[in-house]
Amino acid sequence: MTTYLTASQAARILGLSAERVRQLATAGTLPCVETPLGRLFDADEVDRLHARRQPKGDSGPTLGEPDIEDRP
């Protein structure tokens, strides 16, 4: 089952603004699904883009991994 993210959720993972995530979708860099409520982003695609953007050895947060502020 595919997990979808909002632009804000994808932006948090990617370390970008939600507006920049929407720009990436418009440019075709980050695929999305258009819905009546806005664009949704496949979590796997977001993770793939995140992995391509990270320096070697720094995986950063992913969908399955909480950010530091979410950890107990």
ABEGO torsion letter per residue (X at the ends): XBBBBBAAAAAAAAGBBAAAAAAAAAAGABBBBBBAAEBBBBAAAAAAAAAAABBBGBAEBBAABBBAAABX
